[in-house]
Amino acid sequence: MTPAINTAKKAGITFKIHEYVHESGAPSYGLEAAEKLAVAPERVFKTLVVALEGKALAVAIVPVIHQLGLKQVAKAAGAKKAAMASADVVERTTGYVLGGVSPLGQKKRLPLFIDESAEALPTIYVSAGRRGLEIELAPGDLAALTQGRFVALAV
């Protein structure tokens, strides 16, 4: 069990766990998950941590086929600018390794923003806390569990 799965179980939401064999040389963790699970990549979301104005951190979730718009996430968070957080900051703050960062069960709760495209989907896939493990859940449940907000983030 990962903290992400434990969080979903404790909340009593409906979810499914999907596991696949992660290839260490995969160029994209998210696209690898979509391919190995035979899921449309629009339904697989990556969890990214950003530094707002070099100080505060926030989490952004976007489909793996898109890039995160740093201006969009900064605006959503009420900041002037955002940059990707360094790997060591991400791992230390979330408790997860890169490629396995889940929006659920992070060590420190950060403001969370979910790309608005998720709202149109019955379920989405996000990391369940380690590489090769995805959790499928309703976007509304993810937002409720994380106090996340739906905003336009993808570019």
SULJOPE-V577433 format. One record per residue. N is the residue number from 0. RES is the residue in one small letter. PHI is phi as a letter, one per 30 degrees, with the letter a starting at -180 (999 if undefined). OMEGA is omega in radians with two decimals (* if undefined). Layout:
BEGIN
n=(N;N)
res=(RES;RES)
phi=(PHI;PHI)
omega=(OMEGA;OMEGA)
END
This chain:
BEGIN
n=(0;1;2;3;4;5;6;7;8;9;10;11;12;13;14;15;16;17;18;19;20;21;22;23;24;25;26;27;28;29;30;31;32;33;34;35;36;37;38;39;40;41;42;43;44;45;46;47;48;49;50;51;52;53;54;55;56;57;58;59;60;61;62;63;64;65;66;67;68;69;70;71;72;73;74;75;76;77;78;79;80;81;82;83;84;85;86;87;88;89;90;91;92;93;94;95;96;97;98;99;100;101;102;103;104;105;106;107;108;109;110;111;112;113;114;115;116;117;118;119;120;121;122;123;124;125;126;127;128;129;130;131;132;133;134;135;136;137;138;139;140;141;142;143;144;145;146;147;148;149;150;151;152;153;154)
res=(m;t;p;a;i;n;t;a;k;k;a;g;i;t;f;k;i;h;e;y;v;h;e;s;g;a;p;s;y;g;l;e;a;a;e;k;l;a;v;a;p;e;r;v;f;k;t;l;v;v;a;l;e;g;k;a;l;a;v;a;i;v;p;v;i;h;q;l;g;l;k;q;v;a;k;a;a;g;a;k;k;a;a;m;a;s;a;d;v;v;e;r;t;t;g;y;v;l;g;g;v;s;p;l;g;q;k;k;r;l;p;l;f;i;d;e;s;a;e;a;l;p;t;i;y;v;s;a;g;r;r;g;l;e;i;e;l;a;p;g;d;l;a;a;l;t;q;g;r;f;v;a;l;a;v)
phi=(999;c;e;d;d;d;d;d;d;d;d;i;d;d;a;b;c;b;c;b;d;d;c;d;c;d;d;b;d;d;d;d;d;d;d;d;c;h;c;e;d;d;c;c;c;c;c;b;c;b;c;c;h;i;b;d;c;b;c;b;b;b;e;d;d;b;c;d;d;d;d;d;d;d;d;d;d;i;c;d;a;b;b;d;d;d;e;d;d;e;d;d;d;c;i;c;d;e;i;b;d;c;d;c;i;d;e;b;d;c;e;b;b;c;e;d;d;d;d;d;c;d;b;b;c;b;e;c;j;a;d;i;b;b;c;c;a;d;e;d;d;d;d;d;d;c;h;d;c;d;b;d;b;d;b)
omega=(3.06;3.08;3.13;-3.14;3.11;3.11;3.13;3.12;-3.10;-3.13;3.11;3.13;3.06;3.11;3.06;3.08;3.11;-3.11;3.08;3.13;3.14;3.06;-3.05;-3.13;-3.10;-3.11;-3.13;3.14;-3.09;3.12;3.07;3.14;-3.13;-3.12;-3.07;3.12;-3.13;-3.13;3.07;-3.09;3.08;-3.11;3.14;-3.06;3.08;-3.12;-3.08;3.11;-3.13;3.03;-3.12;-3.12;3.08;-3.07;-3.09;3.12;3.05;3.14;3.09;-3.13;-3.12;3.09;-3.09;3.14;-3.14;3.01;3.06;3.03;-3.10;3.09;-3.13;-3.13;3.09;3.13;-3.13;-3.11;-3.14;3.14;3.11;3.12;3.13;3.07;3.11;3.09;3.13;-3.09;-3.11;3.09;3.13;-3.08;-3.14;-3.08;-3.06;-3.05;-3.13;3.06;3.09;-3.08;3.12;-3.12;3.11;3.04;-3.12;3.01;3.10;-3.13;-3.12;3.13;3.13;3.03;-3.04;-3.14;-3.09;3.12;-3.06;3.13;-3.13;-3.08;-3.10;-3.07;3.11;3.07;3.04;3.12;3.02;3.14;3.11;3.03;3.00;3.13;-3.14;-3.12;-3.13;3.04;3.11;-3.12;3.10;3.14;3.12;3.09;3.11;-3.14;-3.13;-3.10;-3.05;-2.99;-3.12;3.10;3.08;3.12;3.09;-3.10;-3.00;3.02;*)
END
